[in-house]
Amino acid sequence: MTVLQVPLPATPATSNLSQLTSKDSREDASGSDAMIVSKRKRSRVACEPCRERKRKCIGGNPCETCEKRHVSEKESDRSTIDAARREQQSLDAERDRDIVVRRVEANCSAAFVRNMSLKINPTSAPRFSLFGWNTGARRPSASGDAFTPLTINMTSLQHIEALAQIYFDKVNCCYGFIDRERFFKRLKARWQIPSEPQLFDAILTGVAALGSLVSQRTATSFESQLVAKGRSILDAHHLTEPPSLDLLTAWTLRTVYLRITDSPYATWIASSTLMHLIEVSELYYTMQSTMLQRDQHDQHDGDNDDIRGRLVGVARHLNVWTSYDLGLPRVPYQENDLPVHDLRDPTNYTAEILSLLPASVGLDPGKPTDGNNLISTLSELLKSSHTQPPSTMAQSNLVLCVLRRIYTQAVDLSPAIVDKVLELFRKALSCAQDLVRDCSPWYQVVNVPFQIVCFLLVMDTRSSLSLLGDALDTLNLTASFYKTDTMKDACNAARLLVRLQHQRRKEDVAIFDDALKACRGVENDVAVPMTANGADRNWFGAFFADLSTQQMSEFEQVMVPGMLDGPTLLGGYDNKVLSFAYGSMVPATSFPQSGGPSPAA
């Protein structure tokens, strides 16, 4: 049965429904388009970091979130960089401190000796001390009143003149900071017009005390009284104006006496005080011009400029080396104001000592110096001419300091320089013996021989060790004339160092003996050909090619006629040659690189 569908007529309700449906469809389409446009807008306004990270962005270029993240990352990176920079700066500072410490220890003879002995035998090394600082304190103490109101009441004019004459003959020739003629004029005037104590009395007592020091091996009560009198005048002096030349001269005399007779720290304090007084007196800037005179006695001195230059030079020399020996800071001064080395007086050798001052200042631990500069400085020092024993001792002391710095940096020396160094050591030991016999106990007569003993052990070559006997004899000679605890300690320390090195050598020889004993059974069981093959001959030929001129000359000393006749272990060279090869192959051209004496002889 067929159903006939007849379309219904449109009614208002049906028409409205169709319109609503069509409208909703259009609204849905327009809504979808709006969402697409909105998404596209968000993707367009998103900042680059958010698009790369595919994160929701709130807008901006860059957005607030990215800005915060960037700031935090930047701060983190900066803190990391700062931390790394601080760590590097700390490492650099620590390395610089280590370098400065090594320089200080190289300049300080006591630290160098201590480190050297610790490498030989840590358990038996001598204590840390400035062995051989000087001949020791002068005894006995003063038995009289050191504070006599007038210096002229202490002794006669003839006695003071005799002591002053000895001073100018033995001391002022190398430390020439006092005019001889003018001093004796002022001395006679002082004796003719008794008055209250004057500042010149401190100069008078200082000159007389040093004259007594270099004329008698033991201190007299009068010498001790002179020293106490001079010290009391300087301590009581009230400084109301820049120091006069008299005050500086008196302090220089006191520092020289302390360097020869007193402890290192007392000398360092006195030398530092003297340098500060020189700074206050403005002598730094007036050595080349005429300074306003504050003392009536200075107005007619035509050579005052030379005297000031020598005085400042001697004061600097004492302060620099006392500071180096103790490892303490020296009083700084302008390098361009070094005194002029004048030679107007042919009998005065102050210029020889002052000529060493620039090289001495150049060894300051705070100044960087490489091996080439040290070698150049050493070569120049070895070329310089020093005619007087005190000047030669000062030259040797400076050379020893340069050698310690070279050894610390493990720099090699040429055979020619080594020969010159050993020759200077021989000359210094001879000068020290002459000074001791002449009753001139300069502080270097003990210090230099003791340091020579130490460095000969460090060099550790046959030519250097051959000087050990002379160095020890020099110390024993000085100890026989000056029987002080200081000399006894220096001699005992030197003998201990040699004994420790000798014991180490014996132990090394025992090791070689044990090694050879272990090979004897093999030698008896296995037939060893007595003639070397071609490879052995080539090796031995290369051995001779590598020998330096000095080593070859030593080798020729052990060669005897007929040694090459007949077959031997190495085709013509017998056990005597092998003994030389194994016994003295420590190069004479360099020092041990390990930082201590070589175990091989």
TORBA-944382 format. One line per field, with one value per residue (C-alpha): residue number from 1; residue in one letter; chain; x, y, z. Coordinates in steps of 0.5 Angstrom, whole numbers. Layout:
N
vexvex	NUM ...
drenvex	A ...
kedo	A ...
xx	X ...
yy	Y ...
zz	Z ...
//
This chain:
601
vexvex	1 2 3 4 5 6 7 8 9 10 11 12 13 14 15 16 17 18 19 20 21 22 23 24 25 26 27 28 29 30 31 32 33 34 35 36 37 38 39 40 41 42 43 44 45 46 47 48 49 50 51 52 53 54 55 56 57 58 59 60 61 62 63 64 65 66 67 68 69 70 71 72 73 74 75 76 77 78 79 80 81 82 83 84 85 86 87 88 89 90 91 92 93 94 95 96 97 98 99 100 101 102 103 104 105 106 107 108 109 110 111 112 113 114 115 116 117 118 119 120 121 122 123 124 125 126 127 128 129 130 131 132 133 134 135 136 137 138 139 140 141 142 143 144 145 146 147 148 149 150 151 152 153 154 155 156 157 158 159 160 161 162 163 164 165 166 167 168 169 170 171 172 173 174 175 176 177 178 179 180 181 182 183 184 185 186 187 188 189 190 191 192 193 194 195 196 197 198 199 200 201 202 203 204 205 206 207 208 209 210 211 212 213 214 215 216 217 218 219 220 221 222 223 224 225 226 227 228 229 230 231 232 233 234 235 236 237 238 239 240 241 242 243 244 245 246 247 248 249 250 251 252 253 254 255 256 257 258 259 260 261 262 263 264 265 266 267 268 269 270 271 272 273 274 275 276 277 278 279 280 281 282 283 284 285 286 287 288 289 290 291 292 293 294 295 296 297 298 299 300 301 302 303 304 305 306 307 308 309 310 311 312 313 314 315 316 317 318 319 320 321 322 323 324 325 326 327 328 329 330 331 332 333 334 335 336 337 338 339 340 341 342 343 344 345 346 347 348 349 350 351 352 353 354 355 356 357 358 359 360 361 362 363 364 365 366 367 368 369 370 371 372 373 374 375 376 377 378 379 380 381 382 383 384 385 386 387 388 389 390 391 392 393 394 395 396 397 398 399 400 401 402 403 404 405 406 407 408 409 410 411 412 413 414 415 416 417 418 419 420 421 422 423 424 425 426 427 428 429 430 431 432 433 434 435 436 437 438 439 440 441 442 443 444 445 446 447 448 449 450 451 452 453 454 455 456 457 458 459 460 461 462 463 464 465 466 467 468 469 470 471 472 473 474 475 476 477 478 479 480 481 482 483 484 485 486 487 488 489 490 491 492 493 494 495 496 497 498 499 500 501 502 503 504 505 506 507 508 509 510 511 512 513 514 515 516 517 518 519 520 521 522 523 524 525 526 527 528 529 530 531 532 533 534 535 536 537 538 539 540 541 542 543 544 545 546 547 548 549 550 551 552 553 554 555 556 557 558 559 560 561 562 563 564 565 566 567 568 569 570 571 572 573 574 575 576 577 578 579 580 581 582 583 584 585 586 587 588 589 590 591 592 593 594 595 596 597 598 599 600 601
drenvex	M T V L Q V P L P A T P A T S N L S Q L T S K D S R E D A S G S D A M I V S K R K R S R V A C E P C R E R K R K C I G G N P C E T C E K R H V S E K E S D R S T I D A A R R E Q Q S L D A E R D R D I V V R R V E A N C S A A F V R N M S L K I N P T S A P R F S L F G W N T G A R R P S A S G D A F T P L T I N M T S L Q H I E A L A Q I Y F D K V N C C Y G F I D R E R F F K R L K A R W Q I P S E P Q L F D A I L T G V A A L G S L V S Q R T A T S F E S Q L V A K G R S I L D A H H L T E P P S L D L L T A W T L R T V Y L R I T D S P Y A T W I A S S T L M H L I E V S E L Y Y T M Q S T M L Q R D Q H D Q H D G D N D D I R G R L V G V A R H L N V W T S Y D L G L P R V P Y Q E N D L P V H D L R D P T N Y T A E I L S L L P A S V G L D P G K P T D G N N L I S T L S E L L K S S H T Q P P S T M A Q S N L V L C V L R R I Y T Q A V D L S P A I V D K V L E L F R K A L S C A Q D L V R D C S P W Y Q V V N V P F Q I V C F L L V M D T R S S L S L L G D A L D T L N L T A S F Y K T D T M K D A C N A A R L L V R L Q H Q R R K E D V A I F D D A L K A C R G V E N D V A V P M T A N G A D R N W F G A F F A D L S T Q Q M S E F E Q V M V P G M L D G P T L L G G Y D N K V L S F A Y G S M V P A T S F P Q S G G P S P A A
kedo	A A A A A A A A A A A A A A A A A A A A A A A A A A A A A A A A A A A A A A A A A A A A A A A A A A A A A A A A A A A A A A A A A A A A A A A A A A A A A A A A A A A A A A A A A A A A A A A A A A A A A A A A A A A A A A A A A A A A A A A A A A A A A A A A A A A A A A A A A A A A A A A A A A A A A A A A A A A A A A A A A A A A A A A A A A A A A A A A A A A A A A A A A A A A A A A A A A A A A A A A A A A A A A A A A A A A A A A A A A A A A A A A A A A A A A A A A A A A A A A A A A A A A A A A A A A A A A A A A A A A A A A A A A A A A A A A A A A A A A A A A A A A A A A A A A A A A A A A A A A A A A A A A A A A A A A A A A A A A A A A A A A A A A A A A A A A A A A A A A A A A A A A A A A A A A A A A A A A A A A A A A A A A A A A A A A A A A A A A A A A A A A A A A A A A A A A A A A A A A A A A A A A A A A A A A A A A A A A A A A A A A A A A A A A A A A A A A A A A A A A A A A A A A A A A A A A A A A A A A A A A A A A A A A A A A A A A A A A A A A A A A A A A A A A A A A A A A A A A A A A A A A A A A A A A A A A A A A A A A A A A A A A A A A A A A A A A A A A A A A A A A A A A A A A A A A A A A A A A A A A A A A A A A A A A A A A A A A A A A A A A A A A A A A A A A A A A A A A A A A A A
xx	0 3 3 3 7 4 8 5 4 9 6 9 12 16 19 21 25 28 31 33 37 40 42 45 49 52 54 57 61 63 65 70 73 74 77 82 83 84 89 93 93 96 101 103 104 108 115 121 123 116 115 122 120 112 110 104 106 102 105 111 117 120 114 115 116 122 125 125 128 133 135 136 140 144 145 147 152 155 156 159 164 165 166 171 175 175 178 183 185 186 190 194 195 197 202 205 206 209 214 215 216 221 225 225 228 233 235 235 241 238 232 236 241 235 231 238 239 232 233 240 237 230 231 238 238 240 235 233 238 243 249 255 252 258 263 259 257 263 264 265 260 262 264 264 259 256 253 259 256 262 265 272 272 272 279 285 285 291 287 281 286 289 283 280 286 285 278 280 285 281 274 273 277 271 265 268 262 266 271 278 281 275 273 280 279 272 275 281 276 271 277 279 272 268 261 254 254 253 251 258 259 255 260 266 264 262 269 272 268 269 277 277 273 278 284 283 280 276 272 275 270 272 269 263 263 263 258 253 255 253 247 245 246 242 236 236 236 229 228 224 227 229 235 242 248 251 245 245 253 252 246 250 256 252 249 255 258 251 252 259 257 250 244 240 234 237 241 235 231 237 238 231 231 237 233 227 231 235 228 226 232 231 237 234 233 239 245 246 245 247 242 241 246 243 249 255 260 257 257 265 265 266 265 259 255 260 260 252 252 257 253 246 250 252 246 242 247 246 239 238 242 240 233 235 238 232 227 224 222 227 225 224 227 227 232 234 237 243 249 254 261 266 273 276 280 285 285 278 275 267 266 267 262 257 258 254 248 244 245 243 237 235 235 229 224 218 221 221 227 228 234 237 237 240 246 247 248 252 257 257 259 264 268 268 274 275 282 280 278 272 270 271 267 261 262 262 256 252 255 252 245 245 247 242 237 239 239 232 230 234 238 244 251 256 263 267 262 263 270 270 265 270 276 272 271 278 279 274 277 284 281 277 283 287 282 282 289 289 284 279 272 268 261 263 269 264 258 261 266 259 255 261 261 253 254 259 255 249 254 256 262 269 272 267 268 275 274 271 277 279 272 272 279 277 271 276 281 276 273 280 281 274 272 264 258 256 263 262 255 257 263 258 253 258 261 254 252 258 257 250 252 258 253 249 254 256 249 249 256 253 247 252 256 249 247 254 254 248 251 257 254 251 258 261 256 255 262 262 266 271 271 265 261 260 254 258 263 259 255 262 264 258 260 266 263 258 264 265 272 272 270 275 280 278 278 285 287 285 288 295 300 298 291 289 293 290 283 279 271 270 275 281 278 279 276 279 276 269 270 271 265 261 264 264 259 255 255 260 256 249 246 242 235 231 232 238 245 246 247 252 259
yy	0 6 12 19 24 31 37 41 48 53 56 62 57 53 59 61 55 55 62 60 54 58 63 59 55 62 64 57 59 66 63 58 64 68 63 62 69 69 64 67 73 70 66 73 77 71 73 69 65 63 61 57 54 53 56 60 68 73 78 83 82 79 78 79 72 71 78 75 69 72 77 71 67 73 74 67 67 73 70 64 68 73 66 64 70 71 63 65 71 67 62 68 71 65 63 70 69 63 66 72 67 63 70 72 65 65 72 70 66 62 60 57 53 51 48 45 41 39 36 32 29 32 29 32 38 44 49 55 61 66 62 66 73 76 74 75 80 84 82 84 89 96 96 104 109 110 116 121 128 130 125 129 126 119 119 123 127 123 116 118 121 114 110 115 114 107 108 112 107 101 103 110 107 103 107 114 118 122 127 126 133 136 131 132 139 139 134 139 144 140 138 145 148 143 144 141 134 136 132 131 127 121 122 122 116 112 113 111 105 102 104 100 94 94 94 89 82 83 89 93 96 103 101 99 105 109 105 106 114 114 110 115 121 119 116 123 127 131 131 138 140 136 131 135 131 130 126 122 121 118 114 111 109 106 102 99 97 94 90 87 86 85 81 81 84 90 92 92 96 101 101 102 108 111 110 114 119 120 121 126 130 131 128 124 130 134 130 133 140 144 143 149 148 148 147 152 147 144 151 151 144 144 136 136 133 127 126 126 121 116 116 115 109 106 107 104 98 96 96 92 87 86 86 81 76 77 76 83 89 94 102 104 109 112 108 114 117 112 116 118 113 119 117 124 121 115 112 111 105 107 107 100 98 103 100 94 97 97 90 89 93 89 83 85 80 84 85 80 77 71 67 71 77 73 70 77 80 75 76 83 82 77 82 88 89 90 91 91 85 88 90 83 80 85 83 75 76 79 74 68 71 71 64 62 66 62 55 57 58 51 55 52 56 55 52 59 62 56 57 64 63 58 63 69 64 62 70 71 66 69 76 73 70 76 81 76 76 84 84 87 83 85 82 78 74 69 70 69 63 60 61 58 52 51 53 48 43 45 45 38 38 35 42 45 40 41 48 45 44 52 54 50 52 59 58 55 60 66 62 61 69 70 65 67 63 65 63 56 55 57 52 47 48 48 41 38 40 37 31 30 30 25 20 21 19 13 10 11 8 2 2 1 -4 -8 -8 -10 -16 -18 -19 -23 -29 -28 -26 -32 -37 -33 -32 -25 -23 -18 -14 -10 -10 -5 -2 -1 2 7 8 10 14 18 18 22 27 29 31 38 41 41 34 32 35 31 25 25 26 18 16 13 10 3 4 3 -3 -10 -12 -10 -9 -4 -5 -1 2 -1 -1 6 9 6 8 16 15 13 17 24 24 30 36 41 46 46 45 39 40 37 42 39 36 30 24 22 24
zz	0 -2 2 -1 3 2 4 9 8 11 18 22 27 22 18 25 27 20 21 28 25 19 24 29 23 21 28 29 23 25 32 29 25 31 35 29 28 36 36 30 34 40 36 33 39 43 44 41 47 49 41 42 48 46 52 54 53 56 51 50 47 51 56 63 65 60 63 70 67 63 69 74 69 68 75 76 70 73 80 76 73 79 83 78 77 85 85 80 83 89 86 83 89 93 87 88 95 94 89 94 100 96 94 101 103 98 101 108 109 115 112 106 111 114 108 105 112 112 105 107 114 116 123 125 121 125 128 124 126 123 124 123 124 127 132 138 143 147 154 160 161 163 170 171 171 163 165 166 165 161 156 157 164 162 159 156 150 147 149 145 139 139 138 133 129 129 127 121 119 119 119 115 109 107 111 110 112 117 115 118 119 121 126 130 130 133 138 140 141 145 150 151 152 157 157 158 153 146 140 138 144 141 135 139 143 137 133 140 141 134 134 141 137 132 136 142 141 148 150 156 161 157 151 154 158 151 148 154 154 146 147 153 149 143 147 151 144 143 136 135 128 122 124 123 120 127 129 123 123 131 129 123 128 133 127 125 132 133 126 129 136 137 135 128 131 135 128 124 129 129 122 120 125 122 115 118 120 114 111 116 114 107 105 99 95 97 96 90 92 98 104 109 115 122 125 126 125 118 115 112 110 103 102 105 99 99 106 106 100 103 110 106 102 108 112 106 105 113 112 106 108 115 112 107 113 117 112 114 110 109 109 102 98 91 87 83 89 90 92 87 87 88 88 90 96 93 100 101 98 100 93 92 97 95 88 90 92 86 85 92 92 85 89 93 94 91 85 79 77 72 71 65 69 75 71 68 75 77 71 72 80 78 73 79 82 90 93 100 104 107 100 98 103 101 94 96 101 95 90 95 95 88 88 93 88 82 86 88 81 78 73 70 70 65 67 66 71 76 76 77 83 86 85 89 94 95 95 100 105 105 106 112 115 114 117 123 124 123 129 124 126 121 121 114 117 120 115 109 110 114 107 103 107 106 98 97 99 95 89 90 85 86 85 90 95 95 98 104 108 107 109 116 117 117 121 126 126 127 133 136 136 138 144 144 144 137 134 137 135 128 128 130 125 119 122 123 116 113 117 115 108 109 113 107 102 106 106 98 98 102 97 91 95 96 89 86 91 88 82 84 83 76 74 77 73 67 62 60 54 56 49 48 42 36 40 46 43 40 46 50 44 45 52 51 46 51 56 57 57 65 65 60 64 70 66 63 70 71 65 65 60 58 60 53 52 52 52 58 60 55 49 52 59 65 72 74 68 70 77 75 70 76 81 79 73 77 72 74 70 74 81 83 80 85 90 95 94 89 92 88 89
//
